[in-house]
């Protein structure tokens, strides 16, 4: 807890994941902050980022006000990867390969 007369600064970094979602002919963008368990959206990538940042600010302020722990990401131990899935064949003779 910060005592009166002292000023401390902590910098916390959070990942934000943006994913497009088709809604009919329109595309919206979903924004996620996995560490805080938050999600929001916007009509554009910029809107989605703006909205999730406002939600992160509100959430962290609420945790501090309630004197609860603010989660921190440990990106030093994080691994992010992707894989491809190949589906060949048709009907009952489908073969799936993960590369």
N, C-alpha and C positions, 0 to 999 in steps of 0.2 A: 504494500500500500504506500502511496506517496504521502509524505508528511508535509505540513504547511511549511513554506520557506524553502523547500527543495523542488527542483525542477528536473525531471528525468524524461528521457525520450527512449522509447523502444520502437524499433522498426520491425514489423512482421510482414512477411511476404506470403501471399496466398495465390495458388493457381486458380485461374478462371478458364473454364472449358466452354467453348462456343460451338453449338451444333445447329445446322439449319434444319428446319422442319417444314415440309410441304403441307399447306392447308388449302386444298383445292388448287387454284392457279397461283396462289400467293405463297411466298416463303417467309416464315418468321424465324427468329434466331433465339434458341434457348441458351441461357448462360448458367453454369454450375460452378459452385465453389465447394468442392468435395470435403475439404477439411472442416468447414463450418456447417456443412449439410444444408447449404442454401441454394435456391434456384430462382431464376427470374427469366424474363424474355423481353424481346423488343422487335419492332418491325424492321430494324437494320442491325448490323453488327455493332455499330456505335451506340445505338439505343440500348441494346442488350447489355453492353459493357457498362454504360452509364447507370442502368437500373440495378445491376448486380452490385456495383460499387456503392450505390446508395444503401442497398440492403445490407452489405457488409458493414458499412459505417454504423447503421442503426443497430445491428446485431452486436457488434463489439462494444458500442456505447452502453447497450442494455446489460451485457455481461459485466462490464466494469461497474455500472450503477448498482447491480445486485451483488457485487463483490464476488463474482464467480470467476473461475479460471478461463482465460482466453486461450483457445487451442492454438498451437503453433505447428507449422508444417516442418517436417524434417526432410527437405529435398536432397540432402547429402546422401541419404540411403534409398532414394527413390529410383525406380527403373521404369521408364515408359518405352513401350515397344509396340509394334503392330505386326500382324501376320496376314497372309493371304489365304483364302479358301477357294479351291478350284473344284467345281462340280461338273463332271463329265457324264455323258450318256443321256438316256431318256427312259421314261416309264419305270419298269422294275429293275433296270440295269444302271442305276446311278452309282457313281463312284466319287467319293469326296476325298480330297487331298489337302492337307494343311501344310503350308510351306514356311 
